[in-house]
Amino acid sequence: MKLVEFSKYQTEQAPLEFLAFLDLMSREGVTSYLEVGARYGGTFESVMDGLPDARGTVVDLPAEDFGPDDPREGLNRTKGRLAGRGRDVELIIGRSASPEVVAAAALRGPYDGIFIDADHSYEAVKLDFELYAPMGKIIALHDIANPAYGVTKFWGELRGTYKHLEVFQSGFGMGIGVIFK
């Protein structure tokens, strides 16, 4: 695995959880990666730096859904930096459940690895999983340990159905759940 300078990116991940996830993606030979919910792109750029042979795709909301906190500028900078390093990256702006967005992501698939970290409500994460999991072999969900989010409930239902693993960093209350299809 390529060593990643994780702290240089703006991201909302528990460092040890995320590095364990990245190590797993590397060991599993991920060469195509989809991230659903990227905010400013810090997690996406970290993954792409850690998987130097992977092509990457990001799905994120349009600016008007964030109000004054528009992530597009950061995502475009991330895409530009990666493209400048010769990386094959695509940014898809739109609601993750939109048929056009799903179709655009499917055109870039299939994916070895998918990271779902968008809307954390039960209904939204379940729908994102239903729409995007068929495109991938390894699917990860963020915030599986935070009872304030519906991700926790959905992960509880999902993990009994698939081979899976869970990654936790003490003191962070987030967790990454990974399933293998």
Secondary structure, 3 states (H helix, E strand, C coil): CCCCCHHHCCCCCCHHHHHHHHHHHHHCCCCEEEEECCCCCHHHHHHHHHCCCCEEEEEECCHHHCCCCCCHHHHHHHHHHHHHCCCCEEEEECCCCCHHHHHHHHHHCCEEEEEECCCCCHHHHHHHHHHHHHHEEEEEEECCCCCCCHHHHHHHHHCCCCEEEEECCCCCCCCEEEEEC
